[in-house]
Amino acid sequence: MNMKPPAWILPLVLAAALHAAAPAPLPADTRLLKGTLENTTHAVSAPARFELTFEGEAVRGFLTVEAPLKAGRFPVEGTKRGAWCEVICRYEDGTRTVFRGVIDDTGYRGTYVFGGAGQLVQYGRFETAR
């Protein structure tokens, strides 16, 4: 007994095979980086943590800062090109902090500038590790 499959089955089998063979998208790279922010304008430092997710060149995540600096958990976004990474943290009062530095498998370190909304511009440096 030689049965011929229905005509609709071949396209269904081909579609299933092609779907199964397609590579899965690469997962986003998420890093938790802990360290210190040092405000060099006022000679004050505070513990901080970046939670950064990288998708291509886009960077999104959160920055958590403890007192005596502006404490809280704030959203950040930016770009990463090779080892260079820049993220911007915008606050509700119209101020912002721009972090620029080098990121690699061990951490993220560099300098930052805080200002905007008529506030005194302040400078600092940061160093974090995984």
A tleap script that builds the chain and sets N, CA, C and O, in Angstrom:
source leaprc.protein.ff14SB
mol = sequence {
  NMET ASN MET LYS PRO PRO ALA TRP ILE LEU
  PRO LEU VAL LEU ALA ALA ALA LEU HIE ALA
  ALA ALA PRO ALA PRO LEU PRO ALA ASP THR
  ARG LEU LEU LYS GLY THR LEU GLU ASN THR
  THR HIE ALA VAL SER ALA PRO ALA ARG PHE
  GLU LEU THR PHE GLU GLY GLU ALA VAL ARG
  GLY PHE LEU THR VAL GLU ALA PRO LEU LYS
  ALA GLY ARG PHE PRO VAL GLU GLY THR LYS
  ARG GLY ALA TRP CYS GLU VAL ILE CYS ARG
  TYR GLU ASP GLY THR ARG THR VAL PHE ARG
  GLY VAL ILE ASP ASP THR GLY TYR ARG GLY
  THR TYR VAL PHE GLY GLY ALA GLY GLN LEU
  VAL GLN TYR GLY ARG PHE GLU THR ALA CARG
}
set mol.1.N position { 0.840 -1.167 0.000 }
set mol.1.CA position { 0.000 0.000 0.000 }
set mol.1.C position { 0.887 1.232 0.000 }
set mol.1.O position { 1.635 1.475 0.947 }
set mol.2.N position { 0.796 1.993 -1.057 }
set mol.2.CA position { 1.605 3.188 -1.231 }
set mol.2.C position { 0.693 4.405 -1.143 }
set mol.2.O position { -0.052 4.699 -2.078 }
set mol.3.N position { 0.754 5.125 0.003 }
set mol.3.CA position { -0.123 6.286 0.189 }
set mol.3.C position { 0.658 7.558 -0.085 }
set mol.3.O position { 1.783 7.734 0.383 }
set mol.4.N position { 0.054 8.414 -0.832 }
set mol.4.CA position { 0.653 9.704 -1.125 }
set mol.4.C position { 0.179 10.701 -0.068 }
set mol.4.O position { -1.019 10.768 0.208 }
set mol.5.N position { 1.120 11.507 0.555 }
set mol.5.CA position { 0.688 12.453 1.580 }
set mol.5.C position { -0.133 13.575 0.952 }
set mol.5.O position { 0.003 13.861 -0.237 }
set mol.6.N position { -0.984 14.208 1.757 }
set mol.6.CA position { -1.782 15.318 1.234 }
set mol.6.C position { -0.866 16.440 0.735 }
set mol.6.O position { 0.259 16.580 1.215 }
set mol.7.N position { -1.329 17.217 -0.201 }
set mol.7.CA position { -0.526 18.283 -0.815 }
set mol.7.C position { -0.112 19.353 0.198 }
set mol.7.O position { 0.929 19.983 0.007 }
set mol.8.N position { -0.855 19.577 1.228 }
set mol.8.CA position { -0.545 20.631 2.194 }
set mol.8.C position { 0.562 20.244 3.168 }
set mol.8.O position { 1.111 21.112 3.846 }
set mol.9.N position { 0.902 18.956 3.252 }
set mol.9.CA position { 1.863 18.501 4.252 }
set mol.9.C position { 3.301 18.904 3.900 }
set mol.9.O position { 4.071 19.239 4.801 }
set mol.10.N position { 3.687 18.883 2.615 }
set mol.10.CA position { 5.061 19.201 2.227 }
set mol.10.C position { 5.444 20.633 2.611 }
set mol.10.O position { 6.499 20.816 3.219 }
set mol.11.N position { 4.636 21.671 2.287 }
set mol.11.CA position { 5.011 23.023 2.732 }
set mol.11.C position { 5.104 23.140 4.252 }
set mol.11.O position { 5.948 23.876 4.763 }
set mol.12.N position { 4.254 22.429 4.972 }
set mol.12.CA position { 4.280 22.474 6.426 }
set mol.12.C position { 5.568 21.863 6.961 }
set mol.12.O position { 6.182 22.420 7.871 }
set mol.13.N position { 5.986 20.726 6.409 }
set mol.13.CA position { 7.213 20.068 6.839 }
set mol.13.C position { 8.423 20.938 6.507 }
set mol.13.O position { 9.332 21.057 7.327 }
set mol.14.N position { 8.453 21.546 5.325 }
set mol.14.CA position { 9.566 22.429 4.943 }
set mol.14.C position { 9.648 23.652 5.852 }
set mol.14.O position { 10.738 24.039 6.273 }
set mol.15.N position { 8.526 24.250 6.151 }
set mol.15.CA position { 8.515 25.419 7.032 }
set mol.15.C position { 9.018 25.054 8.419 }
set mol.15.O position { 9.779 25.812 9.020 }
set mol.16.N position { 8.604 23.909 8.932 }
set mol.16.CA position { 9.054 23.477 10.255 }
set mol.16.C position { 10.561 23.215 10.247 }
set mol.16.O position { 11.258 23.573 11.197 }
set mol.17.N position { 11.061 22.595 9.187 }
set mol.17.CA position { 12.491 22.307 9.102 }
set mol.17.C position { 13.299 23.595 9.013 }
set mol.17.O position { 14.337 23.711 9.664 }
set mol.18.N position { 12.849 24.563 8.224 }
set mol.18.CA position { 13.566 25.834 8.108 }
set mol.18.C position { 13.541 26.611 9.415 }
set mol.18.O position { 14.538 27.224 9.793 }
set mol.19.N position { 12.413 26.588 10.101 }
set mol.19.CA position { 12.306 27.292 11.378 }
set mol.19.C position { 13.238 26.663 12.413 }
set mol.19.O position { 13.890 27.380 13.171 }
set mol.20.N position { 13.305 25.359 12.452 }
set mol.20.CA position { 14.155 24.675 13.415 }
set mol.20.C position { 15.627 24.910 13.110 }
set mol.20.O position { 16.448 24.911 14.027 }
set mol.21.N position { 15.982 25.110 11.839 }
set mol.21.CA position { 17.369 25.288 11.448 }
set mol.21.C position { 17.851 26.730 11.631 }
set mol.21.O position { 19.058 26.974 11.612 }
set mol.22.N position { 16.949 27.678 11.805 }
set mol.22.CA position { 17.347 29.081 11.951 }
set mol.22.C position { 18.084 29.269 13.270 }
set mol.22.O position { 17.646 28.756 14.300 }
set mol.23.N position { 19.213 30.009 13.250 }
set mol.23.CA position { 19.952 30.214 14.492 }
set mol.23.C position { 19.178 31.116 15.449 }
set mol.23.O position { 18.504 32.059 15.034 }
set mol.24.N position { 19.287 30.813 16.705 }
set mol.24.CA position { 18.633 31.637 17.724 }
set mol.24.C position { 19.394 32.956 17.854 }
set mol.24.O position { 20.616 32.969 17.708 }
set mol.25.N position { 18.701 34.064 18.125 }
set mol.25.CA position { 19.398 35.327 18.305 }
set mol.25.C position { 20.322 35.253 19.520 }
set mol.25.O position { 20.025 34.565 20.497 }
set mol.26.N position { 21.430 35.962 19.450 }
set mol.26.CA position { 22.362 35.977 20.558 }
set mol.26.C position { 21.720 36.673 21.756 }
set mol.26.O position { 21.059 37.698 21.590 }
set mol.27.N position { 21.904 36.137 22.946 }
set mol.27.CA position { 21.331 36.803 24.115 }
set mol.27.C position { 22.057 38.114 24.387 }
set mol.27.O position { 23.236 38.265 24.064 }
set mol.28.N position { 21.343 39.050 24.981 }
set mol.28.CA position { 21.955 40.317 25.345 }
set mol.28.C position { 22.978 40.063 26.451 }
set mol.28.O position { 22.791 39.192 27.300 }
set mol.29.N position { 24.046 40.827 26.423 }
set mol.29.CA position { 25.106 40.732 27.421 }
set mol.29.C position { 24.751 41.671 28.570 }
set mol.29.O position { 24.727 42.888 28.390 }
set mol.30.N position { 24.477 41.118 29.742 }
set mol.30.CA position { 24.146 41.928 30.910 }
set mol.30.C position { 25.261 41.798 31.936 }
set mol.30.O position { 25.724 40.698 32.239 }
set mol.31.N position { 25.686 42.950 32.470 }
set mol.31.CA position { 26.778 42.956 33.446 }
set mol.31.C position { 26.374 43.734 34.695 }
set mol.31.O position { 25.748 44.790 34.608 }
set mol.32.N position { 26.738 43.202 35.843 }
set mol.32.CA position { 26.566 43.872 37.121 }
set mol.32.C position { 27.956 44.296 37.573 }
set mol.32.O position { 28.824 43.455 37.805 }
set mol.33.N position { 28.164 45.605 37.696 }
set mol.33.CA position { 29.480 46.162 38.003 }
set mol.33.C position { 29.397 47.021 39.257 }
set mol.33.O position { 28.649 47.998 39.294 }
set mol.34.N position { 30.166 46.660 40.289 }
set mol.34.CA position { 30.137 47.377 41.560 }
set mol.34.C position { 31.446 48.120 41.770 }
set mol.34.O position { 32.515 47.646 41.386 }
set mol.35.N position { 31.346 49.291 42.384 }
set mol.35.CA position { 32.549 50.049 42.654 }
set mol.35.C position { 32.274 51.365 43.339 }
set mol.35.O position { 31.397 51.465 44.197 }
set mol.36.N position { 33.042 52.389 42.948 }
set mol.36.CA position { 32.993 53.684 43.612 }
set mol.36.C position { 32.939 54.822 42.614 }
set mol.36.O position { 33.616 54.801 41.586 }
set mol.37.N position { 32.121 55.819 42.932 }
set mol.37.CA position { 32.126 57.088 42.217 }
set mol.37.C position { 32.858 58.080 43.117 }
set mol.37.O position { 32.562 58.181 44.307 }
set mol.38.N position { 33.811 58.808 42.547 }
set mol.38.CA position { 34.537 59.813 43.307 }
set mol.38.C position { 34.305 61.176 42.680 }
set mol.38.O position { 34.759 61.438 41.566 }
set mol.39.N position { 33.598 62.046 43.395 }
set mol.39.CA position { 33.358 63.413 42.943 }
set mol.39.C position { 34.615 64.209 43.277 }
set mol.39.O position { 34.849 64.550 44.436 }
set mol.40.N position { 35.430 64.505 42.250 }
set mol.40.CA position { 36.688 65.208 42.482 }
set mol.40.C position { 36.488 66.701 42.710 }
set mol.40.O position { 37.387 67.364 43.227 }
set mol.41.N position { 35.340 67.244 42.340 }
set mol.41.CA position { 35.040 68.654 42.591 }
set mol.41.C position { 34.897 68.908 44.086 }
set mol.41.O position { 35.385 69.918 44.593 }
set mol.42.N position { 34.233 68.002 44.792 }
set mol.42.CA position { 33.972 68.179 46.223 }
set mol.42.C position { 34.733 67.187 47.104 }
set mol.42.O position { 34.532 67.164 48.319 }
set mol.43.N position { 35.598 66.371 46.511 }
set mol.43.CA position { 36.396 65.386 47.260 }
set mol.43.C position { 35.503 64.473 48.109 }
set mol.43.O position { 35.737 64.290 49.304 }
set mol.44.N position { 34.464 63.900 47.459 }
set mol.44.CA position { 33.523 62.998 48.120 }
set mol.44.C position { 33.381 61.749 47.261 }
set mol.44.O position { 33.365 61.836 46.033 }
set mol.45.N position { 33.279 60.596 47.896 }
set mol.45.CA position { 33.061 59.371 47.123 }
set mol.45.C position { 31.903 58.580 47.716 }
set mol.45.O position { 31.520 58.773 48.869 }
set mol.46.N position { 31.354 57.682 46.897 }
set mol.46.CA position { 30.209 56.878 47.329 }
set mol.46.C position { 30.209 55.548 46.583 }
set mol.46.O position { 30.660 55.474 45.440 }
set mol.47.N position { 29.706 54.500 47.226 }
set mol.47.CA position { 29.530 53.224 46.537 }
set mol.47.C position { 28.483 53.362 45.427 }
set mol.47.O position { 27.522 54.122 45.546 }
set mol.48.N position { 28.697 52.606 44.349 }
set mol.48.CA position { 27.755 52.641 43.223 }
set mol.48.C position { 27.752 51.288 42.526 }
set mol.48.O position { 28.668 50.481 42.681 }
set mol.49.N position { 26.689 51.066 41.752 }
set mol.49.CA position { 26.558 49.820 40.990 }
set mol.49.C position { 25.898 50.115 39.651 }
set mol.49.O position { 24.846 50.753 39.599 }
set mol.50.N position { 26.516 49.652 38.566 }
set mol.50.CA position { 25.914 49.704 37.237 }
set mol.50.C position { 25.314 48.336 36.932 }
set mol.50.O position { 25.938 47.307 37.186 }
set mol.51.N position { 24.109 48.330 36.390 }
set mol.51.CA position { 23.488 47.132 35.821 }
set mol.51.C position { 23.311 47.466 34.343 }
set mol.51.O position { 22.372 48.175 33.982 }
set mol.52.N position { 24.192 46.970 33.489 }
set mol.52.CA position { 24.196 47.363 32.080 }
set mol.52.C position { 23.890 46.176 31.180 }
set mol.52.O position { 24.417 45.081 31.374 }
set mol.53.N position { 23.030 46.407 30.192 }
set mol.53.CA position { 22.711 45.411 29.176 }
set mol.53.C position { 23.156 45.954 27.828 }
set mol.53.O position { 22.820 47.078 27.456 }
set mol.54.N position { 23.918 45.140 27.097 }
set mol.54.CA position { 24.472 45.531 25.803 }
set mol.54.C position { 23.772 44.750 24.704 }
set mol.54.O position { 23.726 43.520 24.741 }
set mol.55.N position { 23.226 45.464 23.723 }
set mol.55.CA position { 22.625 44.852 22.537 }
set mol.55.C position { 23.203 45.582 21.342 }
set mol.55.O position { 22.785 46.697 21.029 }
set mol.56.N position { 24.166 44.958 20.669 }
set mol.56.CA position { 24.890 45.652 19.608 }
set mol.56.C position { 25.672 46.792 20.251 }
set mol.56.O position { 26.396 46.580 21.223 }
set mol.57.N position { 25.525 48.003 19.708 }
set mol.57.CA position { 26.194 49.170 20.283 }
set mol.57.C position { 25.349 49.858 21.352 }
set mol.57.O position { 25.842 50.749 22.044 }
set mol.58.N position { 24.094 49.464 21.497 }
set mol.58.CA position { 23.199 50.116 22.464 }
set mol.58.C position { 23.450 49.593 23.878 }
set mol.58.O position { 23.669 48.401 24.090 }
set mol.59.N position { 23.413 50.512 24.832 }
set mol.59.CA position { 23.572 50.177 26.244 }
set mol.59.C position { 22.376 50.746 26.998 }
set mol.59.O position { 22.011 51.907 26.813 }
set mol.60.N position { 21.773 49.925 27.846 }
set mol.60.CA position { 20.671 50.367 28.690 }
set mol.60.C position { 20.849 49.722 30.056 }
set mol.60.O position { 21.500 48.686 30.194 }
set mol.61.N position { 20.262 50.348 31.049 }
set mol.61.CA position { 20.343 49.752 32.371 }
set mol.61.C position { 20.049 50.728 33.478 }
set mol.61.O position { 19.252 51.653 33.323 }
set mol.62.N position { 20.712 50.505 34.614 }
set mol.62.CA position { 20.473 51.319 35.800 }
set mol.62.C position { 21.780 51.599 36.519 }
set mol.62.O position { 22.725 50.812 36.462 }
set mol.63.N position { 21.811 52.725 37.187 }
set mol.63.CA position { 22.899 53.106 38.076 }
set mol.63.C position { 22.303 53.284 39.462 }
set mol.63.O position { 21.347 54.038 39.645 }
set mol.64.N position { 22.870 52.587 40.436 }
set mol.64.CA position { 22.453 52.754 41.826 }
set mol.64.C position { 23.592 53.426 42.574 }
set mol.64.O position { 24.725 52.943 42.564 }
set mol.65.N position { 23.282 54.553 43.228 }
set mol.65.CA position { 24.286 55.337 43.945 }
set mol.65.C position { 23.845 55.490 45.391 }
set mol.65.O position { 22.660 55.674 45.671 }
set mol.66.N position { 24.803 55.412 46.309 }
set mol.66.CA position { 24.523 55.624 47.721 }
set mol.66.C position { 24.987 57.017 48.135 }
set mol.66.O position { 25.769 57.655 47.430 }
set mol.67.N position { 24.495 57.487 49.295 }
set mol.67.CA position { 24.912 58.776 49.844 }
set mol.67.C position { 26.407 58.705 50.190 }
set mol.67.O position { 26.915 57.619 50.468 }
set mol.68.N position { 27.097 59.802 50.178 }
set mol.68.CA position { 26.645 61.184 50.188 }
set mol.68.C position { 26.393 61.791 48.805 }
set mol.68.O position { 25.969 62.944 48.719 }
set mol.69.N position { 26.642 61.052 47.726 }
set mol.69.CA position { 26.292 61.583 46.405 }
set mol.69.C position { 24.782 61.444 46.215 }
set mol.69.O position { 24.089 60.927 47.091 }
set mol.70.N position { 24.276 61.902 45.074 }
set mol.70.CA position { 22.838 61.846 44.789 }
set mol.70.C position { 22.387 60.389 44.802 }
set mol.70.O position { 22.604 59.652 43.841 }
set mol.71.N position { 21.752 59.982 45.915 }
set mol.71.CA position { 21.414 58.575 46.129 }
set mol.71.C position { 20.140 58.180 45.401 }
set mol.71.O position { 19.212 58.976 45.260 }
set mol.72.N position { 20.114 56.917 44.935 }
set mol.72.CA position { 18.930 56.387 44.282 }
set mol.72.C position { 19.303 55.404 43.190 }
set mol.72.O position { 20.475 55.087 42.983 }
set mol.73.N position { 18.280 54.931 42.499 }
set mol.73.CA position { 18.446 54.025 41.346 }
set mol.73.C position { 17.910 54.751 40.127 }
set mol.73.O position { 16.732 55.103 40.067 }
set mol.74.N position { 18.791 54.973 39.149 }
set mol.74.CA position { 18.462 55.826 38.013 }
set mol.74.C position { 18.680 55.071 36.696 }
set mol.74.O position { 19.637 54.305 36.579 }
set mol.75.N position { 17.803 55.279 35.702 }
set mol.75.CA position { 18.012 54.651 34.391 }
set mol.75.C position { 19.176 55.305 33.656 }
set mol.75.O position { 19.419 56.505 33.786 }
set mol.76.N position { 19.890 54.493 32.882 }
set mol.76.CA position { 20.988 54.985 32.037 }
set mol.76.C position { 20.816 54.412 30.639 }
set mol.76.O position { 20.213 53.356 30.452 }
set mol.77.N position { 21.360 55.132 29.662 }
set mol.77.CA position { 21.400 54.633 28.286 }
set mol.77.C position { 22.610 55.229 27.607 }
set mol.77.O position { 23.086 56.298 27.988 }
set mol.78.N position { 23.108 54.530 26.596 }
set mol.78.CA position { 24.286 55.027 25.909 }
set mol.78.C position { 24.733 54.115 24.795 }
set mol.78.O position { 23.935 53.393 24.198 }
set mol.79.N position { 26.043 54.160 24.521 }
set mol.79.CA position { 26.618 53.373 23.434 }
set mol.79.C position { 27.944 52.758 23.864 }
set mol.79.O position { 28.645 53.271 24.737 }
set mol.80.N position { 28.259 51.639 23.217 }
set mol.80.CA position { 29.538 50.966 23.407 }
set mol.80.C position { 30.114 50.683 22.034 }
set mol.80.O position { 29.473 50.059 21.188 }
set mol.81.N position { 31.322 51.150 21.831 }
set mol.81.CA position { 32.033 50.903 20.567 }
set mol.81.C position { 33.393 50.329 20.903 }
set mol.81.O position { 34.285 51.042 21.363 }
set mol.82.N position { 33.546 49.031 20.669 }
set mol.82.CA position { 34.783 48.371 21.076 }
set mol.82.C position { 34.874 48.392 22.593 }
set mol.82.O position { 33.944 47.967 23.278 }
set mol.83.N position { 35.990 48.883 23.122 }
set mol.83.CA position { 36.167 48.965 24.577 }
set mol.83.C position { 35.671 50.288 25.145 }
set mol.83.O position { 35.638 50.455 26.364 }
set mol.84.N position { 35.282 51.233 24.289 }
set mol.84.CA position { 34.826 52.551 24.744 }
set mol.84.C position { 33.331 52.514 25.042 }
set mol.84.O position { 32.544 52.020 24.234 }
set mol.85.N position { 32.943 53.036 26.201 }
set mol.85.CA position { 31.543 53.027 26.587 }
set mol.85.C position { 31.163 54.383 27.172 }
set mol.85.O position { 31.883 54.936 28.003 }
set mol.86.N position { 30.025 54.909 26.729 }
set mol.86.CA position { 29.505 56.163 27.258 }
set mol.86.C position { 28.045 55.960 27.616 }
set mol.86.O position { 27.245 55.552 26.773 }
set mol.87.N position { 27.692 56.246 28.872 }
set mol.87.CA position { 26.302 56.166 29.299 }
set mol.87.C position { 25.900 57.480 29.951 }
set mol.87.O position { 26.710 58.162 30.577 }
set mol.88.N position { 24.629 57.812 29.785 }
set mol.88.CA position { 24.077 59.050 30.330 }
set mol.88.C position { 22.969 58.698 31.302 }
set mol.88.O position { 22.082 57.896 31.009 }
set mol.89.N position { 23.045 59.318 32.460 }
set mol.89.CA position { 22.033 59.163 33.500 }
set mol.89.C position { 21.304 60.491 33.602 }
set mol.89.O position { 21.898 61.502 33.978 }
set mol.90.N position { 20.013 60.493 33.269 }
set mol.90.CA position { 19.197 61.718 33.324 }
set mol.90.C position { 18.307 61.668 34.559 }
set mol.90.O position { 17.629 60.672 34.812 }
set mol.91.N position { 18.320 62.758 35.325 }
set mol.91.CA position { 17.529 62.829 36.550 }
set mol.91.C position { 16.268 63.637 36.300 }
set mol.91.O position { 16.195 64.425 35.357 }
set mol.92.N position { 15.268 63.430 37.163 }
set mol.92.CA position { 13.973 64.108 37.010 }
set mol.92.C position { 14.072 65.621 37.120 }
set mol.92.O position { 13.232 66.329 36.563 }
set mol.93.N position { 15.083 66.139 37.828 }
set mol.93.CA position { 15.195 67.589 38.011 }
set mol.93.C position { 15.879 68.288 36.827 }
set mol.93.O position { 16.139 69.489 36.886 }
set mol.94.N position { 16.171 67.541 35.755 }
set mol.94.CA position { 16.789 68.130 34.566 }
set mol.94.C position { 18.308 68.054 34.549 }
set mol.94.O position { 18.928 68.454 33.564 }
set mol.95.N position { 18.920 67.553 35.609 }
set mol.95.CA position { 20.371 67.366 35.614 }
set mol.95.C position { 20.705 66.019 34.987 }
set mol.95.O position { 19.827 65.184 34.769 }
set mol.96.N position { 21.981 65.825 34.704 }
set mol.96.CA position { 22.412 64.547 34.147 }
set mol.96.C position { 23.877 64.310 34.452 }
set mol.96.O position { 24.636 65.244 34.713 }
set mol.97.N position { 24.257 63.054 34.416 }
set mol.97.CA position { 25.653 62.668 34.559 }
set mol.97.C position { 26.037 61.861 33.329 }
set mol.97.O position { 25.333 60.928 32.943 }
set mol.98.N position { 27.160 62.225 32.716 }
set mol.98.CA position { 27.673 61.507 31.553 }
set mol.98.C position { 28.926 60.751 31.989 }
set mol.98.O position { 29.899 61.356 32.438 }
set mol.99.N position { 28.895 59.434 31.855 }
set mol.99.CA position { 30.020 58.567 32.196 }
set mol.99.C position { 30.715 58.148 30.908 }
set mol.99.O position { 30.069 57.671 29.975 }
set mol.100.N position { 32.031 58.325 30.857 }
set mol.100.CA position { 32.817 57.918 29.687 }
set mol.100.C position { 34.016 57.121 30.157 }
set mol.100.O position { 34.724 57.520 31.082 }
set mol.101.N position { 34.237 55.977 29.499 }
set mol.101.CA position { 35.397 55.201 29.906 }
set mol.101.C position { 35.547 53.911 29.150 }
set mol.101.O position { 34.910 53.678 28.122 }
set mol.102.N position { 36.416 53.075 29.692 }
set mol.102.CA position { 36.762 51.797 29.086 }
set mol.102.C position { 36.031 50.693 29.822 }
set mol.102.O position { 36.000 50.657 31.052 }
set mol.103.N position { 35.441 49.788 29.042 }
set mol.103.CA position { 34.771 48.627 29.628 }
set mol.103.C position { 35.382 47.372 29.027 }
set mol.103.O position { 35.634 47.298 27.824 }
set mol.104.N position { 35.616 46.386 29.887 }
set mol.104.CA position { 36.150 45.106 29.419 }
set mol.104.C position { 35.560 43.992 30.282 }
set mol.104.O position { 34.599 44.216 31.018 }
set mol.105.N position { 36.126 42.811 30.192 }
set mol.105.CA position { 35.583 41.673 30.938 }
set mol.105.C position { 35.721 41.824 32.446 }
set mol.105.O position { 35.027 41.141 33.199 }
set mol.106.N position { 36.605 42.708 32.898 }
set mol.106.CA position { 36.831 42.847 34.338 }
set mol.106.C position { 36.079 44.011 34.969 }
set mol.106.O position { 35.827 43.986 36.174 }
set mol.107.N position { 35.712 45.037 34.189 }
set mol.107.CA position { 35.025 46.177 34.784 }
set mol.107.C position { 34.840 47.347 33.838 }
set mol.107.O position { 35.063 47.238 32.633 }
set mol.108.N position { 34.425 48.474 34.414 }
set mol.108.CA position { 34.150 49.720 33.689 }
set mol.108.C position { 34.763 50.841 34.512 }
set mol.108.O position { 34.469 50.962 35.702 }
set mol.109.N position { 35.613 51.665 33.899 }
set mol.109.CA position { 36.284 52.734 34.617 }
set mol.109.C position { 36.481 53.929 33.715 }
set mol.109.O position { 36.630 53.790 32.501 }
set mol.110.N position { 36.482 55.112 34.318 }
set mol.110.CA position { 36.670 56.313 33.530 }
set mol.110.C position { 36.345 57.562 34.322 }
set mol.110.O position { 36.578 57.631 35.529 }
set mol.111.N position { 35.800 58.557 33.619 }
set mol.111.CA position { 35.480 59.842 34.238 }
set mol.111.C position { 34.009 60.168 34.000 }
set mol.111.O position { 33.346 59.572 33.150 }
set mol.112.N position { 33.518 61.139 34.782 }
set mol.112.CA position { 32.142 61.581 34.583 }
set mol.112.C position { 32.031 63.078 34.799 }
set mol.112.O position { 32.869 63.703 35.449 }
set mol.113.N position { 30.953 63.641 34.225 }
set mol.113.CA position { 30.618 65.047 34.399 }
set mol.113.C position { 29.147 65.121 34.778 }
set mol.113.O position { 28.294 64.533 34.113 }
set mol.114.N position { 28.856 65.850 35.851 }
set mol.114.CA position { 27.492 66.067 36.316 }
set mol.114.C position { 27.142 67.530 36.107 }
set mol.114.O position { 27.981 68.405 36.322 }
set mol.115.N position { 25.910 67.806 35.688 }
set mol.115.CA position { 25.495 69.199 35.551 }
set mol.115.C position { 24.132 69.317 34.909 }
set mol.115.O position { 23.410 68.336 34.733 }
set mol.116.N position { 23.799 70.571 34.558 }
set mol.116.CA position { 22.524 70.870 33.937 }
set mol.116.C position { 21.574 71.535 34.901 }
set mol.116.O position { 21.804 71.537 36.110 }
set mol.117.N position { 20.500 72.102 34.369 }
set mol.117.CA position { 19.433 72.744 35.152 }
set mol.117.C position { 19.978 73.813 36.096 }
set mol.117.O position { 19.464 73.989 37.201 }
set mol.118.N position { 21.013 74.524 35.665 }
set mol.118.CA position { 21.563 75.609 36.467 }
set mol.118.C position { 22.444 75.165 37.621 }
set mol.118.O position { 22.855 75.994 38.432 }
set mol.119.N position { 22.744 73.873 37.712 }
set mol.119.CA position { 23.576 73.364 38.798 }
set mol.119.C position { 25.062 73.559 38.480 }
set mol.119.O position { 25.455 73.646 37.316 }
set mol.120.N position { 25.866 73.626 39.524 }
set mol.120.CA position { 27.316 73.677 39.388 }
set mol.120.C position { 27.790 72.421 38.659 }
set mol.120.O position { 27.404 71.309 39.021 }
set mol.121.N position { 28.622 72.595 37.636 }
set mol.121.CA position { 29.185 71.441 36.935 }
set mol.121.C position { 30.195 70.782 37.873 }
set mol.121.O position { 31.038 71.449 38.474 }
set mol.122.N position { 30.087 69.455 37.982 }
set mol.122.CA position { 30.978 68.704 38.864 }
set mol.122.C position { 31.638 67.580 38.079 }
set mol.122.O position { 31.033 66.984 37.187 }
set mol.123.N position { 32.879 67.305 38.425 }
set mol.123.CA position { 33.660 66.291 37.727 }
set mol.123.C position { 33.994 65.149 38.675 }
set mol.123.O position { 34.032 65.317 39.894 }
set mol.124.N position { 34.234 63.991 38.089 }
set mol.124.CA position { 34.602 62.850 38.914 }
set mol.124.C position { 35.194 61.716 38.106 }
set mol.124.O position { 35.344 61.791 36.887 }
set mol.125.N position { 35.520 60.679 38.825 }
set mol.125.CA position { 36.030 59.452 38.198 }
set mol.125.C position { 35.321 58.278 38.852 }
set mol.125.O position { 34.779 58.388 39.952 }
set mol.126.N position { 35.338 57.155 38.149 }
set mol.126.CA position { 34.666 55.957 38.668 }
set mol.126.C position { 35.468 54.736 38.289 }
set mol.126.O position { 36.191 54.717 37.293 }
set mol.127.N position { 35.320 53.720 39.113 }
set mol.127.CA position { 35.931 52.431 38.829 }
set mol.127.C position { 35.032 51.350 39.380 }
set mol.127.O position { 34.674 51.370 40.558 }
set mol.128.N position { 34.663 50.398 38.524 }
set mol.128.CA position { 33.797 49.296 38.931 }
set mol.128.C position { 34.399 47.976 38.447 }
set mol.128.O position { 35.222 47.949 37.532 }
set mol.129.N position { 33.976 46.901 39.073 }
set mol.129.CA position { 34.435 45.565 38.687 }
set mol.129.C position { 33.266 44.598 38.764 }
set mol.129.O position { 32.267 44.857 39.436 }
set mol.130.N position { 33.406 43.490 38.071 }
set mol.130.CA position { 32.368 42.452 38.082 }
set mol.130.C position { 32.322 41.733 39.395 }
set mol.130.O position { 31.505 40.829 39.575 }
savepdb mol mol.pdb
quit
